[in-house]
């Protein structure tokens, strides 16, 4: 399946090969809004930025906005606030910001563009004036291998307060793109560059296929004058009153749909008929309210073998609507125990037969699932389970828990994998509102579990997880020898596997991936820069985020009976040989553009 066909049509028809570059700006292009403002807002909310510090940051940004100083000068001023701060703590804080806020700002259409370029074998890169800490978590989320951006100097795991030259702004972006092109054989005259800002006009002019996305006023005028194609995405942004009302109505329709089934239950004496009516009514009502449409492949597999254990990848709260819409009747489900605390709705879920489990207590969860064997065998109902156990912030499949697999074995029923491609389009984790979306779903063939044994359960879990990853076009796990899950018989268009090699510097190499994961696999979101605003925010965010993260880390290390373990973990992140390896690799990654002179610097 190809998502957002109208958006990716040009790429699908384009030339294949790594000599074609697909270069992306970050804020306003890949994500909605200014990621740096998200960081600063969080710091203000936590009380981690003093009034004096905030005033100094604002003064530096204002001077840049008025043209009194250049971007590099502003970076020099704001980087002073980070002197002596731990890079590892900064990385940890940045990953937290990405998971809580930035990930849900990613435009689904931009994700589709990136995926389309990767399928064509193009060299995909994010080129940003921000720091790598701002950009890399999103790059990991999107599977983008190359990250080129501005850098601060780090020695012995601490920021020195010095800015590495050149910064990746204006002509610095062109230098970064040329460095990438020289290293990987990319032909800029055949390459794409996507940006929302006239700040990037030099790089837009340097490529063969400039593609303004959500352009600001100045870039819109330039693009119209030059005849460049313009696209605007409305799938992310500030929610309006209507959006909130629709989301509230869809959520409350759980209660109203259940209530509508009560007369059927009362008059027929059949609880099952009442619940089936309520389930179908909820699916149709909620889908209509939030603008959810489904495009399903393999629909016959929903009905070919029932009862069964239906497992699905869990990205969004929209998954509840999706799964009920698919299965319609004779279903039971498992949910987290926290649902019980939701007024009215929690009670409705329990009355409808949902088993609520404590995800932190494995033995309790296993015991709670035992009644589901009777539900399957005696009542003939199918069970819905998300084996990942919780929602993810990206389409990447998380590790599977074993409960669903044990349940299918004990009940003697098949497992039916339901692969949801893009529920994030409708409601990414953390969002209350829903966005109108068409979600694509693959229902794979039922998997026979009659030959499974408890001692080989790990193998079966890995094999089924690989089916999900294969269907989503993600790198597959390599199952061991032994009894294999029944593979999907139908042929699916293979998607290019996402490389795990990402970089932290001006360029990306496999060694950079190891370095980044050694530092906790975390990174920091970046800020947007329509006109001067995005650049100002990019420089300011570094100064506002590092210090509180450091304070929290010190606090965590000092408290509780597990303080020694926490301290050991921190030392692994910040000290000793690993840090030296990180620094050496970081230096190597930056070599390609660090030796280029910075042109037209206003400093």
SULTA-V312941 format. One record per residue. N is the residue number from 1. RES is the residue in three letters. PHI is phi as a letter, one per 20 degrees, with the letter a starting at -180 (* if undefined). OMEGA is omega in radians with two decimals (NA if undefined). D_CENTER is the distance of its C-alpha to the mean C-alpha in Angstrom with 1 decimal. Layout:
BEGIN
N:RES:PHI:OMEGA:D_CENTER ; N:RES:PHI:OMEGA:D_CENTER
END
This chain:
BEGIN
1:UNK:*:3.09:19.7 ; 2:UNK:d:-3.12:18.6 ; 3:UNK:e:3.05:16.3 ; 4:UNK:l:-3.04:17.6 ; 5:UNK:g:-3.12:20.8 ; 6:UNK:f:-3.12:22.4 ; 7:UNK:f:-3.02:19.8 ; 8:UNK:e:-3.07:19.8 ; 9:UNK:g:-3.12:23.5 ; 10:UNK:f:-3.13:24.6 ; 11:UNK:f:-3.14:22.4 ; 12:UNK:g:-3.13:23.5 ; 13:UNK:e:-3.03:27.0 ; 14:UNK:e:3.11:26.6 ; 15:UNK:f:3.12:28.0 ; 16:UNK:e:2.98:26.3 ; 17:UNK:p:-3.09:26.0 ; 18:UNK:f:3.11:24.6 ; 19:UNK:f:3.05:27.2 ; 20:UNK:e:3.10:25.2 ; 21:UNK:e:3.00:22.7 ; 22:UNK:c:-3.02:19.6 ; 23:UNK:d:-3.08:19.1 ; 24:UNK:c:2.84:16.6 ; 25:UNK:f:-3.06:17.1 ; 26:UNK:d:-3.05:14.1 ; 27:UNK:f:3.13:15.0 ; 28:UNK:m:-3.13:16.2 ; 29:UNK:d:3.06:15.3 ; 30:UNK:e:3.14:11.6 ; 31:UNK:d:3.04:11.0 ; 32:UNK:e:2.99:13.6 ; 33:UNK:n:-3.05:16.0 ; 34:UNK:d:-3.11:16.7 ; 35:UNK:f:3.14:14.2 ; 36:UNK:f:3.11:17.4 ; 37:UNK:f:3.06:18.9 ; 38:UNK:f:3.12:16.1 ; 39:UNK:f:-3.08:17.1 ; 40:UNK:f:3.13:20.8 ; 41:UNK:g:3.13:20.7 ; 42:UNK:f:3.14:19.3 ; 43:UNK:f:3.10:22.1 ; 44:UNK:f:-3.13:24.7 ; 45:UNK:f:-3.13:23.8 ; 46:UNK:e:-3.11:24.1 ; 47:UNK:m:-3.09:27.3 ; 48:UNK:e:3.11:26.3 ; 49:UNK:d:3.14:27.5 ; 50:UNK:f:3.14:31.3 ; 51:UNK:f:-3.14:33.1 ; 52:UNK:f:3.14:34.7 ; 53:UNK:f:-3.13:31.5 ; 54:UNK:f:-3.14:29.9 ; 55:UNK:f:3.14:33.0 ; 56:UNK:f:3.09:33.1 ; 57:UNK:f:3.14:29.6 ; 58:UNK:f:3.14:30.4 ; 59:UNK:f:3.13:33.7 ; 60:UNK:f:3.14:32.0 ; 61:UNK:f:3.13:29.5 ; 62:UNK:f:3.11:32.5 ; 63:UNK:f:3.10:34.6 ; 64:UNK:f:-3.14:32.0 ; 65:UNK:f:3.14:31.7 ; 66:UNK:e:3.14:35.5 ; 67:UNK:n:-3.13:35.7 ; 68:UNK:f:3.11:37.7 ; 69:UNK:c:3.10:35.4 ; 70:UNK:e:-3.13:33.0 ; 71:UNK:f:-3.13:29.4 ; 72:UNK:f:3.11:30.4 ; 73:UNK:f:3.11:32.8 ; 74:UNK:f:3.10:30.3 ; 75:UNK:f:3.13:28.1 ; 76:UNK:f:-3.11:31.2 ; 77:UNK:f:-3.05:32.0 ; 78:UNK:f:-3.13:28.7 ; 79:UNK:f:3.13:28.1 ; 80:UNK:f:-3.13:31.3 ; 81:UNK:f:-3.07:29.6 ; 82:UNK:d:-3.11:27.4 ; 83:UNK:g:3.10:30.5 ; 84:UNK:n:-3.14:30.7 ; 85:UNK:f:-3.13:27.2 ; 86:UNK:f:3.09:25.4 ; 87:UNK:f:-3.13:22.6 ; 88:UNK:f:3.11:21.2 ; 89:UNK:f:3.12:21.0 ; 90:UNK:f:3.11:19.4 ; 91:UNK:f:-3.13:16.6 ; 92:UNK:f:3.12:16.2 ; 93:UNK:f:-3.12:16.2 ; 94:UNK:f:3.11:13.7 ; 95:UNK:f:3.09:11.1 ; 96:UNK:f:3.13:12.1 ; 97:UNK:f:3.10:11.8 ; 98:UNK:f:-3.07:8.2 ; 99:UNK:f:-3.10:7.4 ; 100:UNK:e:-2.97:10.1 ; 101:UNK:c:-2.93:10.0 ; 102:UNK:f:-3.06:8.3 ; 103:UNK:g:-3.11:4.7 ; 104:UNK:e:3.07:7.0 ; 105:UNK:e:-3.11:9.1 ; 106:UNK:f:3.09:7.6 ; 107:UNK:f:3.05:10.5 ; 108:UNK:g:-3.14:10.3 ; 109:UNK:f:3.09:13.4 ; 110:UNK:f:3.06:12.2 ; 111:UNK:f:3.14:9.6 ; 112:UNK:f:3.09:12.8 ; 113:UNK:f:-3.13:14.9 ; 114:UNK:f:3.13:13.1 ; 115:UNK:f:3.14:13.3 ; 116:UNK:f:3.10:16.9 ; 117:UNK:f:3.14:17.9 ; 118:UNK:f:3.11:16.8 ; 119:UNK:f:3.11:18.8 ; 120:UNK:e:-3.13:21.7 ; 121:UNK:m:3.13:21.6 ; 122:UNK:f:3.07:21.2 ; 123:UNK:e:-3.05:20.4 ; 124:UNK:e:-3.13:17.1 ; 125:UNK:b:2.96:16.8 ; 126:UNK:d:3.12:15.4 ; 127:UNK:d:-2.98:18.6 ; 128:UNK:c:3.06:18.5 ; 129:UNK:f:-3.11:21.2 ; 130:UNK:f:3.06:18.9 ; 131:UNK:f:-3.13:18.9 ; 132:UNK:f:-3.13:16.7 ; 133:UNK:f:-3.14:15.5 ; 134:UNK:f:-2.95:14.0 ; 135:UNK:e:-2.92:12.3 ; 136:UNK:f:3.07:11.5 ; 137:UNK:g:3.09:8.4 ; 138:UNK:f:3.08:6.7 ; 139:UNK:f:3.07:9.0 ; 140:UNK:f:3.12:8.1 ; 141:UNK:g:-3.05:4.5 ; 142:UNK:e:-3.10:6.7 ; 143:UNK:m:3.12:9.6 ; 144:UNK:e:-3.01:11.8 ; 145:UNK:e:-3.00:14.9 ; 146:UNK:d:3.09:16.9 ; 147:UNK:c:3.14:16.4 ; 148:UNK:c:-3.05:19.5 ; 149:UNK:a:3.12:20.1 ; 150:UNK:f:-3.05:22.7 ; 151:UNK:c:2.98:23.6 ; 152:UNK:d:3.12:25.5 ; 153:UNK:f:3.11:28.1 ; 154:UNK:c:3.06:27.5 ; 155:UNK:c:3.14:30.5 ; 156:UNK:l:3.08:30.8 ; 157:UNK:m:-3.11:27.3 ; 158:UNK:c:3.03:28.1 ; 159:UNK:f:-3.13:27.6 ; 160:UNK:e:-3.06:31.0 ; 161:UNK:n:-3.14:30.6 ; 162:UNK:d:3.10:31.1 ; 163:UNK:e:3.08:29.1 ; 164:UNK:f:-3.14:29.0 ; 165:UNK:d:-0.06:30.5 ; 166:UNK:e:2.99:29.7 ; 167:UNK:f:-3.05:26.9 ; 168:UNK:e:-3.10:24.4 ; 169:UNK:c:3.13:25.7 ; 170:UNK:l:3.12:28.0 ; 171:UNK:f:3.08:30.1 ; 172:UNK:f:3.08:27.9 ; 173:UNK:f:3.09:25.1 ; 174:UNK:f:3.11:27.8 ; 175:UNK:f:3.12:28.9 ; 176:UNK:f:3.13:25.4 ; 177:UNK:f:3.12:25.1 ; 178:UNK:f:3.10:28.6 ; 179:UNK:f:3.10:27.9 ; 180:UNK:f:-3.12:25.0 ; 181:UNK:f:-3.13:27.4 ; 182:UNK:f:-3.07:30.2 ; 183:UNK:f:-3.03:28.4 ; 184:UNK:d:3.08:26.8 ; 185:UNK:m:3.13:29.3 ; 186:UNK:e:3.09:27.2 ; 187:UNK:e:-3.08:29.5 ; 188:UNK:f:-3.12:28.5 ; 189:UNK:f:3.09:31.0 ; 190:UNK:d:-2.98:29.1 ; 191:UNK:e:3.09:25.6 ; 192:UNK:d:2.92:23.1 ; 193:UNK:c:-3.11:21.9 ; 194:UNK:d:3.14:19.6 ; 195:UNK:b:3.11:20.2 ; 196:UNK:d:-2.94:20.9 ; 197:UNK:c:3.05:23.6 ; 198:UNK:f:3.01:27.2 ; 199:UNK:g:-3.05:26.6 ; 200:UNK:e:-3.05:25.4 ; 201:UNK:g:-3.12:28.5 ; 202:UNK:f:3.11:29.9 ; 203:UNK:f:3.06:27.0 ; 204:UNK:g:3.11:26.9 ; 205:UNK:f:-3.05:30.6 ; 206:UNK:e:-3.11:30.2 ; 207:UNK:d:-3.14:28.3 ; 208:UNK:f:-3.07:29.7 ; 209:UNK:c:3.06:27.0 ; 210:UNK:f:-3.07:25.9 ; 211:UNK:c:3.09:23.4 ; 212:UNK:f:3.06:23.0 ; 213:UNK:d:-3.13:19.9 ; 214:UNK:l:-2.98:20.4 ; 215:UNK:f:3.03:23.3 ; 216:UNK:f:-3.01:25.2 ; 217:UNK:f:-3.11:28.9 ; 218:UNK:f:-3.13:30.3 ; 219:UNK:f:3.08:28.0 ; 220:UNK:g:-3.14:28.7 ; 221:UNK:f:3.13:32.4 ; 222:UNK:f:-3.10:32.2 ; 223:UNK:f:3.12:30.2 ; 224:UNK:f:3.13:32.7 ; 225:UNK:f:-3.10:35.5 ; 226:UNK:e:-3.14:34.3 ; 227:UNK:m:3.09:33.3 ; 228:UNK:f:3.10:29.6 ; 229:UNK:f:-3.10:27.4 ; 230:UNK:d:3.02:25.3 ; 231:UNK:c:3.05:22.2 ; 232:UNK:c:-3.14:20.9 ; 233:UNK:d:3.14:17.8 ; 234:UNK:d:-3.05:18.4 ; 235:UNK:f:3.06:15.3 ; 236:UNK:c:-3.14:14.0 ; 237:UNK:q:-3.14:16.5 ; 238:UNK:f:-3.14:18.8 ; 239:UNK:f:3.09:19.7 ; 240:UNK:e:3.14:23.4 ; 241:UNK:g:-3.14:25.9 ; 242:UNK:f:3.12:25.9 ; 243:UNK:f:3.12:22.1 ; 244:UNK:f:3.14:22.8 ; 245:UNK:f:3.13:25.9 ; 246:UNK:f:3.13:24.3 ; 247:UNK:f:3.12:21.6 ; 248:UNK:f:-3.14:24.4 ; 249:UNK:f:3.13:26.6 ; 250:UNK:f:3.13:24.1 ; 251:UNK:f:-3.12:23.6 ; 252:UNK:f:3.12:27.3 ; 253:UNK:f:3.00:28.2 ; 254:UNK:g:-3.11:27.6 ; 255:UNK:f:-3.09:30.7 ; 256:UNK:f:3.11:32.7 ; 257:UNK:f:3.08:32.1 ; 258:UNK:f:3.13:33.2 ; 259:UNK:f:-3.13:36.2 ; 260:UNK:f:3.13:37.1 ; 261:UNK:e:-3.11:37.5 ; 262:UNK:f:3.10:39.8 ; 263:UNK:f:3.12:42.9 ; 264:UNK:f:3.08:42.4 ; 265:UNK:f:-3.08:42.1 ; 266:UNK:f:-3.03:45.2 ; 267:UNK:e:-3.13:47.3 ; 268:UNK:d:-3.07:46.6 ; 269:UNK:m:-3.11:46.2 ; 270:UNK:d:3.07:43.1 ; 271:UNK:f:-3.11:40.0 ; 272:UNK:f:3.14:38.2 ; 273:UNK:f:3.12:39.1 ; 274:UNK:f:-3.14:38.1 ; 275:UNK:f:3.10:34.6 ; 276:UNK:f:3.09:34.2 ; 277:UNK:f:-3.12:35.2 ; 278:UNK:f:-3.13:32.9 ; 279:UNK:f:-3.14:29.9 ; 280:UNK:f:3.14:30.6 ; 281:UNK:f:3.11:31.3 ; 282:UNK:f:-3.11:28.1 ; 283:UNK:g:-3.10:26.1 ; 284:UNK:f:-3.11:28.0 ; 285:UNK:f:-3.11:28.1 ; 286:UNK:f:3.13:24.5 ; 287:UNK:f:3.14:23.4 ; 288:UNK:f:-3.09:26.0 ; 289:UNK:f:-3.07:25.1 ; 290:UNK:e:3.14:21.4 ; 291:UNK:m:-3.10:21.9 ; 292:UNK:e:3.05:20.2 ; 293:UNK:d:-3.12:21.6 ; 294:UNK:d:3.03:21.3 ; 295:UNK:c:-2.93:22.0 ; 296:UNK:d:3.00:23.0 ; 297:UNK:d:-3.13:24.3 ; 298:UNK:n:-3.09:26.5 ; 299:UNK:g:-3.13:27.5 ; 300:UNK:f:-3.13:30.7 ; 301:UNK:f:3.07:29.0 ; 302:UNK:f:-3.00:28.3 ; 303:UNK:c:-3.00:32.1 ; 304:UNK:f:3.13:33.6 ; 305:UNK:c:3.07:33.7 ; 306:UNK:c:-0.01:33.6 ; 307:UNK:f:3.13:33.3 ; 308:UNK:b:2.99:30.3 ; 309:UNK:d:3.14:27.2 ; 310:UNK:e:3.13:24.2 ; 311:UNK:d:-3.09:20.9 ; 312:UNK:b:3.06:17.5 ; 313:UNK:f:-2.92:13.9 ; 314:UNK:d:3.13:12.5 ; 315:UNK:d:-2.82:9.3 ; 316:UNK:b:3.01:11.3 ; 317:UNK:f:3.05:14.7 ; 318:UNK:f:3.14:15.7 ; 319:UNK:g:3.12:16.0 ; 320:UNK:f:3.13:19.3 ; 321:UNK:f:-3.11:20.7 ; 322:UNK:f:-3.06:19.6 ; 323:UNK:f:3.10:21.3 ; 324:UNK:f:3.09:24.4 ; 325:UNK:f:-3.13:24.7 ; 326:UNK:f:-2.98:24.8 ; 327:UNK:e:2.95:27.2 ; 328:UNK:m:-2.99:29.3 ; 329:UNK:b:3.07:31.9 ; 330:UNK:l:-3.10:33.0 ; 331:UNK:c:2.98:29.8 ; 332:UNK:c:-3.05:29.0 ; 333:UNK:b:3.04:25.7 ; 334:UNK:d:3.12:24.3 ; 335:UNK:b:3.12:22.4 ; 336:UNK:f:-3.06:21.8 ; 337:UNK:f:-3.12:24.9 ; 338:UNK:f:3.11:23.4 ; 339:UNK:g:-3.12:23.8 ; 340:UNK:g:-3.09:27.5 ; 341:UNK:e:3.12:27.4 ; 342:UNK:f:-3.10:26.3 ; 343:UNK:g:3.07:29.6 ; 344:UNK:m:-3.08:31.1 ; 345:UNK:f:3.12:27.9 ; 346:UNK:f:3.13:27.8 ; 347:UNK:f:3.11:31.4 ; 348:UNK:f:3.12:30.9 ; 349:UNK:g:-3.14:28.3 ; 350:UNK:f:3.13:30.8 ; 351:UNK:f:3.13:33.7 ; 352:UNK:e:3.07:31.8 ; 353:UNK:o:3.10:31.7 ; 354:UNK:f:3.10:28.2 ; 355:UNK:e:-3.10:28.4 ; 356:UNK:e:-3.04:26.6 ; 357:UNK:c:3.05:26.0 ; 358:UNK:e:-3.07:25.3 ; 359:UNK:f:-3.11:22.2 ; 360:UNK:e:-3.08:23.5 ; 361:UNK:d:-3.04:26.9 ; 362:UNK:f:-3.11:26.9 ; 363:UNK:f:3.10:30.7 ; 364:UNK:f:-3.13:30.4 ; 365:UNK:f:-3.14:27.6 ; 366:UNK:f:3.12:29.8 ; 367:UNK:f:-3.11:32.8 ; 368:UNK:f:-3.10:31.2 ; 369:UNK:e:-3.10:30.2 ; 370:UNK:g:3.12:33.8 ; 371:UNK:f:-3.13:35.0 ; 372:UNK:f:3.06:32.5 ; 373:UNK:f:3.09:34.7 ; 374:UNK:f:3.12:37.5 ; 375:UNK:g:-3.14:35.4 ; 376:UNK:f:-3.00:34.7 ; 377:UNK:f:-3.05:38.2 ; 378:UNK:e:-3.11:40.4 ; 379:UNK:e:3.12:38.6 ; 380:UNK:m:3.14:37.0 ; 381:UNK:e:3.02:33.6 ; 382:UNK:e:-3.09:30.3 ; 383:UNK:d:3.09:27.6 ; 384:UNK:d:3.12:23.8 ; 385:UNK:b:2.99:21.6 ; 386:UNK:d:-3.03:17.9 ; 387:UNK:f:3.07:18.5 ; 388:UNK:f:3.06:15.2 ; 389:UNK:n:3.14:16.7 ; 390:UNK:b:3.12:13.9 ; 391:UNK:f:3.09:10.7 ; 392:UNK:d:-3.13:7.4 ; 393:UNK:e:3.10:4.1 ; 394:UNK:b:3.11:3.1 ; 395:UNK:f:-3.11:6.6 ; 396:UNK:g:-3.11:8.0 ; 397:UNK:f:3.11:11.0 ; 398:UNK:e:3.08:11.9 ; 399:UNK:g:-3.13:15.6 ; 400:UNK:e:2.93:18.0 ; 401:UNK:e:-2.96:20.6 ; 402:UNK:e:-3.01:24.1 ; 403:UNK:g:-3.11:25.4 ; 404:UNK:f:-3.08:24.9 ; 405:UNK:f:3.04:26.7 ; 406:UNK:f:-3.13:29.6 ; 407:UNK:f:3.14:30.0 ; 408:UNK:f:3.12:30.3 ; 409:UNK:f:-3.08:32.8 ; 410:UNK:f:-3.12:34.8 ; 411:UNK:e:3.13:35.0 ; 412:UNK:m:-3.12:35.8 ; 413:UNK:c:3.12:33.4 ; 414:UNK:f:2.98:30.9 ; 415:UNK:d:3.10:27.1 ; 416:UNK:d:3.11:25.5 ; 417:UNK:f:3.06:21.8 ; 418:UNK:d:-3.04:20.0 ; 419:UNK:d:-3.13:16.9 ; 420:UNK:e:-3.01:14.7 ; 421:UNK:f:-2.90:13.0 ; 422:UNK:b:3.06:11.2 ; 423:UNK:f:3.08:11.7 ; 424:UNK:g:3.11:8.5 ; 425:UNK:f:-3.09:11.0 ; 426:UNK:e:-3.08:13.4 ; 427:UNK:b:3.09:11.9 ; 428:UNK:f:-3.12:8.4 ; 429:UNK:g:3.13:8.9 ; 430:UNK:o:3.12:11.4 ; 431:UNK:e:3.01:12.9 ; 432:UNK:e:-3.10:16.5 ; 433:UNK:f:3.03:17.2 ; 434:UNK:d:3.06:16.5 ; 435:UNK:d:3.07:16.2 ; 436:UNK:g:-3.06:18.6 ; 437:UNK:b:2.93:17.1 ; 438:UNK:d:-3.08:18.3 ; 439:UNK:d:-3.12:16.4 ; 440:UNK:e:-3.03:17.5 ; 441:UNK:c:2.97:18.6 ; 442:UNK:d:3.01:20.5 ; 443:UNK:d:-3.08:23.0 ; 444:UNK:e:-3.10:24.2 ; 445:UNK:f:3.10:27.8 ; 446:UNK:g:-3.14:28.9 ; 447:UNK:d:3.14:29.1 ; 448:UNK:f:-3.14:32.5 ; 449:UNK:d:-3.03:32.4 ; 450:UNK:f:-3.12:36.2 ; 451:UNK:e:-3.11:36.5 ; 452:UNK:f:3.08:33.8 ; 453:UNK:c:-3.09:35.0 ; 454:UNK:g:-3.09:33.7 ; 455:UNK:f:3.11:34.2 ; 456:UNK:d:-3.04:32.0 ; 457:UNK:f:-3.13:29.2 ; 458:UNK:f:3.12:26.7 ; 459:UNK:f:-3.11:27.4 ; 460:UNK:f:3.10:26.8 ; 461:UNK:f:-3.12:23.5 ; 462:UNK:f:-3.12:22.4 ; 463:UNK:f:3.14:23.9 ; 464:UNK:f:3.09:22.3 ; 465:UNK:f:3.10:18.8 ; 466:UNK:f:3.07:19.6 ; 467:UNK:f:3.10:20.5 ; 468:UNK:f:-3.08:17.1 ; 469:UNK:f:3.12:15.6 ; 470:UNK:f:-3.11:18.5 ; 471:UNK:f:3.12:18.1 ; 472:UNK:e:-3.13:14.4 ; 473:UNK:m:3.13:15.6 ; 474:UNK:e:3.10:14.0 ; 475:UNK:g:-3.06:16.4 ; 476:UNK:e:2.93:18.7 ; 477:UNK:f:3.09:20.1 ; 478:UNK:d:-3.12:23.8 ; 479:UNK:f:3.11:25.9 ; 480:UNK:e:3.14:29.3 ; 481:UNK:f:3.11:32.6 ; 482:UNK:p:-3.13:33.8 ; 483:UNK:f:-3.07:33.4 ; 484:UNK:d:3.02:30.6 ; 485:UNK:f:3.11:28.6 ; 486:UNK:f:-3.09:29.9 ; 487:UNK:f:3.06:27.8 ; 488:UNK:f:-3.06:26.7 ; 489:UNK:f:-3.09:29.8 ; 490:UNK:f:3.12:28.6 ; 491:UNK:e:3.12:27.4 ; 492:UNK:c:3.12:24.0 ; 493:UNK:f:-3.09:23.2 ; 494:UNK:f:3.05:21.5 ; 495:UNK:d:3.13:18.5 ; 496:UNK:f:3.13:18.3 ; 497:UNK:f:3.13:16.7 ; 498:UNK:f:3.11:13.9 ; 499:UNK:f:3.08:15.7 ; 500:UNK:e:-3.12:14.8 ; 501:UNK:e:3.08:17.0 ; 502:UNK:c:-3.08:15.4 ; 503:UNK:c:3.09:17.5 ; 504:UNK:d:-3.03:18.0 ; 505:UNK:d:-3.13:20.9 ; 506:UNK:f:3.07:22.4 ; 507:UNK:c:-3.03:21.9 ; 508:UNK:c:3.10:20.0 ; 509:UNK:c:3.09:21.8 ; 510:UNK:g:3.14:21.3 ; 511:UNK:f:3.14:23.0 ; 512:UNK:f:3.11:20.4 ; 513:UNK:f:3.12:17.8 ; 514:UNK:g:-3.14:20.2 ; 515:UNK:f:-3.08:20.9 ; 516:UNK:f:-3.12:17.4 ; 517:UNK:f:3.03:17.0 ; 518:UNK:f:-3.12:20.5 ; 519:UNK:e:3.07:19.4 ; 520:UNK:o:3.07:16.9 ; 521:UNK:l:-3.09:13.9 ; 522:UNK:d:3.13:12.7 ; 523:UNK:b:-2.98:12.8 ; 524:UNK:d:3.12:13.1 ; 525:UNK:f:-3.09:11.9 ; 526:UNK:d:-3.08:14.5 ; 527:UNK:d:-3.01:16.8 ; 528:UNK:e:-3.06:17.9 ; 529:UNK:c:2.99:21.3 ; 530:UNK:f:-3.02:23.1 ; 531:UNK:m:-3.11:26.6 ; 532:UNK:e:-3.01:27.2 ; 533:UNK:f:-3.08:24.9 ; 534:UNK:f:-3.13:21.7 ; 535:UNK:f:3.12:23.6 ; 536:UNK:f:-3.13:25.3 ; 537:UNK:f:3.14:22.1 ; 538:UNK:g:-3.11:20.6 ; 539:UNK:f:-3.07:23.7 ; 540:UNK:f:-3.02:24.1 ; 541:UNK:f:3.13:20.7 ; 542:UNK:f:-3.10:21.7 ; 543:UNK:f:-3.04:24.9 ; 544:UNK:e:-2.98:23.5 ; 545:UNK:d:-2.99:20.8 ; 546:UNK:f:-3.04:22.4 ; 547:UNK:f:3.13:25.5 ; 548:UNK:f:3.11:24.2 ; 549:UNK:f:3.11:21.7 ; 550:UNK:f:-3.13:24.8 ; 551:UNK:f:-3.13:26.9 ; 552:UNK:f:-3.14:24.5 ; 553:UNK:f:3.12:24.5 ; 554:UNK:f:-3.14:28.3 ; 555:UNK:f:-3.13:28.6 ; 556:UNK:f:-3.11:26.5 ; 557:UNK:f:-3.02:28.6 ; 558:UNK:e:-2.93:31.8 ; 559:UNK:d:2.93:31.5 ; 560:UNK:m:-3.11:32.2 ; 561:UNK:f:-3.14:33.7 ; 562:UNK:e:-3.04:30.7 ; 563:UNK:f:-3.13:31.1 ; 564:UNK:f:3.11:32.3 ; 565:UNK:f:3.14:29.3 ; 566:UNK:f:-3.13:27.0 ; 567:UNK:f:3.11:29.2 ; 568:UNK:f:3.12:29.0 ; 569:UNK:f:-3.13:25.3 ; 570:UNK:f:-3.13:25.4 ; 571:UNK:f:3.10:28.1 ; 572:UNK:f:-3.12:26.1 ; 573:UNK:f:-2.89:23.4 ; 574:UNK:d:-2.97:26.0 ; 575:UNK:c:2.95:29.3 ; 576:UNK:m:-3.06:31.4 ; 577:UNK:g:3.13:31.0 ; 578:UNK:g:-3.11:27.2 ; 579:UNK:f:3.12:27.1 ; 580:UNK:f:3.11:29.8 ; 581:UNK:f:3.11:27.9 ; 582:UNK:g:-3.11:24.8 ; 583:UNK:f:-3.13:27.1 ; 584:UNK:f:3.14:28.9 ; 585:UNK:f:3.13:25.9 ; 586:UNK:f:3.12:24.5 ; 587:UNK:f:-3.12:28.0 ; 588:UNK:f:-3.12:28.1 ; 589:UNK:f:-3.04:24.8 ; 590:UNK:e:-3.05:26.1 ; 591:UNK:g:-2.97:29.6 ; 592:UNK:f:-3.10:28.9 ; 593:UNK:d:-3.08:28.6 ; 594:UNK:f:-3.11:30.1 ; 595:UNK:e:3.09:33.6 ; 596:UNK:e:3.12:33.4 ; 597:UNK:f:3.10:35.3 ; 598:UNK:e:-3.07:33.5 ; 599:UNK:e:2.98:35.0 ; 600:UNK:l:3.13:36.2 ; 601:UNK:f:-3.12:34.9 ; 602:UNK:e:-3.08:36.0 ; 603:UNK:f:NA:36.4
END
